């Protein structure tokens, strides 16, 4: 799942701030944007030398320690300081 896409013109360049993921209220991941190997602006600058980056494009950079399985019914909440939280409930597995 993805949260809302926020234009830089509205939220600024996020280079620091807490990133937290909880499952059923239990903290599973807790980090800060300052812990990224490369700042977000550097990632965008580098990738834009290789590809044309356009509004709405998504860049995945990895995730903090604490990744784990979730099961049907789990409520997963992601917060990034300065942005609205994203919450999803894990639904049943799709039929094959």
Residue frames as a rotation matrix with the C-alpha (Angstrom) as fourth column:
UNK 1
0.569 0.822 0.000 0.00
0.822 -0.569 0.000 0.00
0.000 0.000 -1.000 0.00
UNK 2
-0.571 -0.686 0.450 1.04
0.676 -0.705 -0.215 3.58
0.465 0.182 0.866 -0.62
UNK 3
-0.159 0.464 -0.871 0.12
0.691 -0.578 -0.434 6.67
-0.706 -0.671 -0.229 1.32
UNK 4
0.872 0.486 -0.061 -0.86
0.336 -0.684 -0.648 9.95
-0.356 0.544 -0.760 -0.25
UNK 5
-0.061 -0.863 0.502 1.63
0.978 -0.152 -0.143 11.56
0.199 0.482 0.853 -2.61
UNK 6
0.662 0.219 -0.717 2.64
0.505 -0.837 0.211 14.99
-0.554 -0.501 -0.665 -1.31
UNK 7
0.639 -0.448 0.625 4.15
0.477 -0.407 -0.779 17.58
0.603 0.796 -0.046 -3.66
UNK 8
-0.317 -0.853 -0.414 7.37
0.929 -0.191 -0.317 19.16
0.191 -0.485 0.853 -2.42
UNK 9
-0.594 0.125 0.795 5.65
0.069 -0.976 0.205 22.52
0.802 0.176 0.571 -2.85
UNK 10
0.463 0.855 0.233 3.29
-0.271 -0.114 0.956 21.49
0.844 -0.505 0.179 -0.02
UNK 11
0.980 -0.022 -0.200 5.56
0.186 0.481 0.857 19.61
0.077 -0.876 0.475 2.42
UNK 12
0.517 -0.856 -0.013 9.09
-0.835 -0.508 0.211 20.68
-0.187 -0.098 -0.977 1.53
UNK 13
0.127 -0.599 -0.790 12.08
-0.451 0.675 -0.584 18.39
0.884 0.430 -0.185 1.12
UNK 14
0.910 0.229 0.345 11.93
-0.410 0.389 0.825 15.75
0.055 -0.892 0.448 3.84
UNK 15
0.161 -0.926 -0.342 15.51
-0.321 0.279 -0.905 15.11
0.933 0.255 -0.253 4.95
UNK 16
-0.940 -0.342 -0.005 14.83
-0.122 0.347 -0.930 14.30
0.320 -0.873 -0.368 8.60
UNK 17
-0.130 0.920 0.370 11.94
-0.977 -0.182 0.109 12.99
0.168 -0.347 0.923 10.60
UNK 18
-0.533 -0.034 0.846 10.74
-0.500 0.819 -0.282 9.84
-0.683 -0.573 -0.453 12.30
UNK 19
-0.243 0.460 -0.854 9.57
-0.742 0.478 0.469 6.86
0.624 0.748 0.225 10.25
UNK 20
-0.701 0.050 0.711 7.50
-0.572 0.557 -0.602 4.35
-0.426 -0.829 -0.362 12.23
UNK 21
-0.298 0.629 -0.718 5.54
-0.530 0.517 0.673 1.22
0.794 0.581 0.179 11.36
UNK 22
-0.608 0.182 0.773 3.23
-0.685 0.372 -0.627 -0.49
-0.402 -0.910 -0.102 13.80
UNK 23
-0.555 0.518 -0.651 1.28
-0.163 0.700 0.696 -3.72
0.816 0.492 -0.304 13.48
UNK 24
0.314 0.802 -0.508 -1.78
0.523 0.301 0.798 -3.84
0.793 -0.516 -0.325 15.73
UNK 25
0.917 0.083 0.391 -0.27
-0.194 -0.764 0.615 -0.97
0.350 -0.640 -0.684 17.73
UNK 26
0.681 -0.730 0.055 3.07
0.341 0.382 0.859 -2.73
-0.648 -0.566 0.509 18.32
UNK 27
0.574 -0.543 -0.613 6.10
-0.730 -0.678 -0.083 -0.86
-0.371 0.495 -0.786 16.97
UNK 28
0.799 -0.296 0.524 7.90
0.427 0.892 -0.146 -3.01
-0.424 0.340 0.839 14.38
UNK 29
-0.013 -0.789 0.615 10.05
0.931 -0.233 -0.279 -0.37
0.364 0.569 0.738 12.67
UNK 30
0.893 0.212 -0.397 11.31
0.369 -0.851 0.375 2.90
-0.258 -0.481 -0.838 14.14
UNK 31
-0.137 -0.954 0.268 13.94
0.969 -0.073 0.237 5.01
-0.207 0.292 0.934 12.38
UNK 32
0.353 0.171 -0.920 14.64
0.089 -0.985 -0.149 8.49
-0.931 -0.029 -0.363 11.01
UNK 33
0.981 0.041 0.192 15.12
0.195 -0.085 -0.977 9.80
-0.024 0.996 -0.091 7.48
UNK 34
0.542 -0.840 0.021 18.61
-0.840 -0.541 0.041 10.92
-0.023 -0.040 -0.999 8.57
UNK 35
0.071 -0.501 0.862 19.53
-0.411 0.773 0.483 7.21
-0.909 -0.388 -0.151 8.78
UNK 36
0.959 0.237 0.157 19.12
0.055 0.388 -0.920 6.68
-0.279 0.891 0.359 5.03
UNK 37
0.165 -0.947 0.277 22.42
0.820 0.287 0.495 5.83
-0.548 0.146 0.824 3.35
UNK 38
-0.815 -0.332 0.476 21.82
0.554 -0.688 0.469 8.63
0.172 0.645 0.744 0.83
UNK 39
-0.617 0.624 -0.480 19.54
-0.079 -0.656 -0.750 11.65
-0.783 -0.425 0.454 1.40
UNK 40
0.236 0.831 0.504 16.30
0.566 0.304 -0.766 11.63
-0.790 0.466 -0.399 -0.59
UNK 41
0.743 0.042 -0.668 17.41
-0.378 -0.797 -0.471 14.63
-0.552 0.602 -0.577 -2.69
UNK 42
-0.313 -0.934 -0.176 20.65
-0.775 0.144 0.615 12.81
-0.549 0.328 -0.769 -3.63
UNK 43
-0.471 0.225 0.853 18.72
0.328 0.942 -0.068 9.69
-0.819 0.248 -0.518 -4.68
UNK 44
0.635 0.771 0.050 16.43
0.384 -0.259 -0.886 11.77
-0.670 0.582 -0.460 -6.90
UNK 45
0.489 -0.522 -0.699 19.37
-0.699 -0.714 0.044 13.71
-0.522 0.467 -0.713 -8.36
UNK 46
-0.583 -0.764 0.276 21.30
-0.468 0.594 0.655 10.53
-0.664 0.253 -0.703 -9.18
UNK 47
-0.262 0.550 0.793 18.33
0.557 0.757 -0.341 8.69
-0.788 0.353 -0.504 -10.68
UNK 48
0.722 0.587 -0.367 17.43
0.083 -0.599 -0.796 11.69
-0.687 0.544 -0.481 -12.79
UNK 49
-0.089 -0.799 -0.595 20.80
-0.821 -0.279 0.498 11.32
-0.563 0.533 -0.631 -14.55
UNK 50
-0.895 -0.247 0.371 19.72
-0.080 0.908 0.411 7.84
-0.439 0.338 -0.833 -15.64
UNK 51
-0.435 0.850 0.296 15.96
0.898 0.385 0.213 8.24
0.067 0.358 -0.931 -16.17
UNK 52
-0.634 0.381 0.673 13.45
-0.154 -0.915 0.372 10.99
0.758 0.132 0.639 -16.70
UNK 53
-0.751 0.396 -0.529 11.74
0.645 0.268 -0.716 11.45
-0.142 -0.878 -0.456 -13.33
UNK 54
-0.597 0.639 0.486 8.19
-0.001 -0.606 0.796 12.77
0.803 0.474 0.362 -13.66
UNK 55
-0.517 0.485 0.705 5.49
-0.854 -0.354 -0.382 13.83
0.065 -0.800 0.597 -11.19
UNK 56
0.573 0.801 0.175 3.88
-0.819 0.569 0.079 10.76
-0.036 -0.188 0.981 -9.66
UNK 57
0.209 -0.583 -0.785 6.91
-0.254 0.743 -0.619 8.48
0.944 0.329 0.007 -10.20
UNK 58
0.937 0.103 0.334 7.72
-0.350 0.252 0.902 6.30
0.009 -0.962 0.272 -7.21
UNK 59
0.009 -0.970 -0.243 11.23
-0.487 0.208 -0.848 5.58
0.873 0.125 -0.471 -5.93
UNK 60
0.948 0.283 -0.149 11.62
-0.044 0.576 0.816 2.75
0.316 -0.767 0.558 -3.45
UNK 61
0.220 -0.921 0.321 14.64
-0.699 -0.379 -0.606 3.07
0.680 -0.091 -0.727 -1.16
UNK 62
-0.532 -0.385 -0.754 14.33
0.207 0.804 -0.557 0.14
0.821 -0.453 -0.348 1.22
UNK 63
0.580 0.794 0.180 13.04
-0.131 -0.127 0.983 -0.11
0.804 -0.594 0.030 4.74
UNK 64
-0.057 -0.595 0.801 14.35
-0.948 -0.220 -0.230 0.09
0.313 -0.773 -0.552 8.32
UNK 65
-0.893 -0.299 -0.337 15.11
-0.160 0.910 -0.383 -3.05
0.421 -0.288 -0.860 10.33
UNK 66
-0.702 0.615 0.358 12.12
-0.378 0.104 -0.920 -4.92
-0.603 -0.781 0.159 11.70
UNK 67
-0.318 0.584 -0.747 10.45
-0.886 0.098 0.454 -6.33
0.338 0.806 0.486 8.60
UNK 68
-0.863 0.070 0.501 8.15
-0.198 0.865 -0.461 -9.21
-0.465 -0.497 -0.733 9.39
UNK 69
-0.788 0.613 0.064 5.14
0.440 0.486 0.755 -11.16
0.432 0.623 -0.652 8.24
UNK 70
-0.680 0.716 0.157 1.60
-0.675 -0.528 -0.516 -9.88
-0.286 -0.457 0.842 8.62
UNK 71
-0.877 0.449 0.168 -1.59
0.472 0.872 0.131 -11.91
-0.087 0.194 -0.977 8.59
UNK 72
-0.337 0.854 0.396 -5.22
0.383 -0.260 0.886 -11.36
0.860 0.450 -0.240 7.69
UNK 73
0.633 0.700 -0.332 -6.82
0.633 -0.219 0.743 -8.90
0.447 -0.680 -0.581 10.08
UNK 74
-0.173 -0.766 -0.620 -3.58
0.931 -0.331 0.150 -7.13
-0.320 -0.551 0.770 11.08
UNK 75
0.926 0.367 0.085 -3.78
0.377 -0.898 -0.228 -3.34
-0.008 0.243 -0.970 11.14
UNK 76
-0.069 -0.992 0.103 -0.60
0.993 -0.058 0.104 -1.78
-0.097 0.109 0.989 9.76
UNK 77
0.933 0.320 -0.162 0.05
0.320 -0.947 -0.028 1.91
-0.163 -0.025 -0.986 10.40
UNK 78
-0.064 -0.950 0.307 2.90
0.986 -0.108 -0.129 3.87
0.155 0.295 0.943 8.83
UNK 79
0.907 0.272 -0.322 3.84
0.329 -0.934 0.137 7.35
-0.264 -0.230 -0.937 9.98
UNK 80
-0.158 -0.909 0.385 6.45
0.925 -0.273 -0.266 9.72
0.347 0.314 0.884 8.60
UNK 81
-0.176 0.049 -0.983 6.94
0.712 -0.684 -0.161 12.87
-0.680 -0.728 0.086 10.61
UNK 82
-0.687 -0.042 -0.725 5.26
-0.248 -0.925 0.288 15.80
-0.683 0.377 0.625 8.89
UNK 83
-0.745 0.460 -0.483 2.88
-0.458 0.174 0.872 13.67
0.485 0.871 0.081 6.79
UNK 84
0.209 0.897 0.388 -0.51
-0.977 0.174 0.124 12.12
0.044 -0.405 0.913 7.44
UNK 85
-0.509 -0.375 0.775 -0.35
-0.500 0.862 0.088 8.49
-0.701 -0.342 -0.626 8.66
UNK 86
-0.207 0.430 -0.879 -1.32
-0.829 0.400 0.391 5.64
0.519 0.810 0.273 6.35
UNK 87
-0.485 0.117 0.867 -3.27
-0.622 0.650 -0.436 2.71
-0.615 -0.751 -0.243 7.80
UNK 88
-0.188 0.432 -0.882 -4.33
-0.789 0.469 0.398 -0.52
0.585 0.770 0.253 6.13
UNK 89
0.161 0.275 0.948 -6.02
-0.714 0.695 -0.080 -3.68
-0.681 -0.664 0.308 7.37
UNK 90
-0.813 -0.524 -0.254 -4.67
-0.563 0.597 0.571 -6.85
-0.147 0.608 -0.780 5.80
UNK 91
0.228 0.965 -0.132 -7.48
-0.948 0.189 -0.257 -8.59
-0.222 0.184 0.957 3.94
UNK 92
0.548 0.033 0.836 -7.90
-0.075 0.997 0.009 -12.20
-0.833 -0.067 0.549 2.87
UNK 93
-0.595 -0.801 0.065 -5.53
-0.106 0.159 0.982 -13.69
-0.797 0.577 -0.180 0.31
UNK 94
0.018 0.572 -0.820 -6.79
-0.947 -0.253 -0.198 -13.38
-0.320 0.781 0.537 -3.26
UNK 95
0.617 0.272 0.738 -7.91
-0.069 0.953 -0.294 -16.60
-0.784 0.131 0.607 -4.93
UNK 96
-0.514 -0.858 0.006 -5.46
-0.150 0.097 0.984 -18.06
-0.845 0.505 -0.179 -7.44
